[in-house]
Amino acid sequence: MSKFVVAAPAIGGTAQKRSPHCSRTRVGHELKKQIRNFWENSPCDSGFSKAPMGTPAFYRELDEHRYKSHRRLQSCIEFQRFAGSQILEIGCGCGSEGERFVRAGGHYTAFDLTYAALSITETRFRLAKLRGAHFVQGDAEDLPFASNRFDLVYSHGVLHHVPNTAKTILEIHRVLRPGGRAIVMLYHRNSFNYQVNLRLVRRVRSRMLTNSLGLTLARRIWHEPEEELRRHAELMKHEPDSHLDMQKLLNRNTDGPDNPLSQAFSKFSAGEMFRQFSKVEMEVMFWNPNWLPGIGRLLPRTVEDCLASVWGWHLWIFAQKHHLRFASDEAS
Ligand SMILES: C[S@@+](CC[C@H](N)C(=O)[O-])C[C@H]1O[C@@H](n2cnc3c(N)ncnc32)[C@H](O)[C@@H]1O
């Protein structure tokens, strides 16, 4: 039995098998199971630390790596602003920002699809002697919380792995109190990573991986773990044409070769999903030097920051729910 609050219906349980004749429901159900299994077996960021999982060194190393690679992540959240606020984090991962929200005086609820992420986050809090946080397991498409409950919903790198992102954003809107804020990071479609690296470079690389010379070359050029490259090679062997399918390229080249689902959004498509919010601002961030083999690591920080702000992979959305209810809302 889970030690966390588990929201019903549990994914993979009987409650979602209501329509055996509807193949779309079955496909959706199967995909959700795959997504959950994937994240259960590979908790986000956990590979960035060599220390044993759940030790103080583990959290220290992964936070060091996280905030070194994502230089603007902490400053753009402004944790102090949310002291005393009710905060929900969707997809807590290893709890890095969760710890910072609590240290800044926020009342924090960690929410995740997986037991693994909640357990890693809970252990982090226990080691740091941070009390009062809540841990809830469930699916972001059906948030198990009352309406108008939170001052902030924060979600970093999660909603592009949820099949129905638009529905999840409606859920975020519902659980926010009037005037409450959402801070969400989604993968950015009009980015160098999507338009150049995935569309072109990764396609070529996939073809290279079909022979051992190509595999050795790929290791030298991209410095990726051999195990990961071999898994890509294996997938290519089973589906030789899969490098032509953009959705498969996106899934396999964002969070690991076995990742079942990733999506990428333009500012326009993200804006559409957030249209029920009153104020919506967006910012593009994050540049990975490995996207430019050979010269990426030689670029001055200012050039990197400039590339990140125009062609970065992370689209941050800062949105606020309307303060007032209008007559038209009442009627609907
Ligand atoms: C890429 S990790 C991001 C974790 C963390 N926010 C970070 O930035 O490191 C994705 C996380 O979202 C969770 N997740 C995926 N689908 C979800 C869903 N439908 N509902 C809630 N959490 C979900 C996964 O279990 C995983 O912990």
Ligand as a Chemical Component Dictionary entry (heavy atoms), coordinates in Angstrom:
data_LIG
# 
_chem_comp.id                   LIG 
_chem_comp.type                 NON-POLYMER 
_chem_comp.pdbx_formal_charge   0 
_chem_comp.three_letter_code    LIG 
# 
loop_
_chem_comp_atom.comp_id 
_chem_comp_atom.atom_id 
_chem_comp_atom.alt_atom_id 
_chem_comp_atom.type_symbol 
_chem_comp_atom.charge 
_chem_comp_atom.model_Cartn_x 
_chem_comp_atom.model_Cartn_y 
_chem_comp_atom.model_Cartn_z 
_chem_comp_atom.pdbx_ordinal 
LIG C1  C1  C 0  10.684 15.344 -16.715 1  
LIG S1  S1  S 1  10.196 14.971 -15.077 2  
LIG C2  C2  C 0  10.180 16.610 -14.384 3  
LIG C3  C3  C 0  10.316 16.578 -12.889 4  
LIG C4  C4  C 0  10.634 17.923 -12.228 5  
LIG N1  N1  N 0  9.542  18.842 -12.331 6  
LIG C5  C5  C 0  11.893 18.509 -12.815 7  
LIG O1  O1  O 0  11.847 19.591 -13.388 8  
LIG O2  O2  O -1 12.939 17.871 -12.671 9  
LIG C6  C6  C 0  8.466  14.632 -15.290 10 
LIG C7  C7  C 0  7.730  14.324 -13.980 11 
LIG O3  O3  O 0  6.329  14.439 -14.253 12 
LIG C8  C8  C 0  5.648  13.338 -13.679 13 
LIG N2  N2  N 0  4.430  13.121 -14.476 14 
LIG C9  C9  C 0  4.342  12.654 -15.746 15 
LIG N3  N3  N 0  3.043  12.578 -16.128 16 
LIG C10 C10 C 0  2.310  13.025 -15.078 17 
LIG C11 C11 C 0  0.912  13.172 -14.842 18 
LIG N4  N4  N 0  0.002  12.842 -15.770 19 
LIG N5  N5  N 0  0.503  13.648 -13.654 20 
LIG C12 C12 C 0  1.414  13.980 -12.685 21 
LIG N6  N6  N 0  2.756  13.858 -12.842 22 
LIG C13 C13 C 0  3.205  13.389 -14.025 23 
LIG C14 C14 C 0  6.665  12.198 -13.753 24 
LIG O4  O4  O 0  6.377  11.178 -12.858 25 
LIG C15 C15 C 0  7.974  12.924 -13.441 26 
LIG O5  O5  O 0  8.205  12.980 -12.060 27 
# 
loop_
_chem_comp_bond.comp_id 
_chem_comp_bond.atom_id_1 
_chem_comp_bond.atom_id_2 
_chem_comp_bond.value_order 
_chem_comp_bond.pdbx_ordinal 
LIG C1  S1  SING 1  
LIG S1  C2  SING 2  
LIG S1  C6  SING 3  
LIG C2  C3  SING 4  
LIG C3  C4  SING 5  
LIG C4  N1  SING 6  
LIG C4  C5  SING 7  
LIG C5  O1  DOUB 8  
LIG C5  O2  SING 9  
LIG C6  C7  SING 10 
LIG C7  O3  SING 11 
LIG C7  C15 SING 12 
LIG O3  C8  SING 13 
LIG C8  N2  SING 14 
LIG C8  C14 SING 15 
LIG N2  C9  SING 16 
LIG N2  C13 SING 17 
LIG C9  N3  DOUB 18 
LIG N3  C10 SING 19 
LIG C10 C11 SING 20 
LIG C10 C13 DOUB 21 
LIG C11 N4  SING 22 
LIG C11 N5  DOUB 23 
LIG N5  C12 SING 24 
LIG C12 N6  DOUB 25 
LIG N6  C13 SING 26 
LIG C14 O4  SING 27 
LIG C14 C15 SING 28 
LIG C15 O5  SING 29 
# 
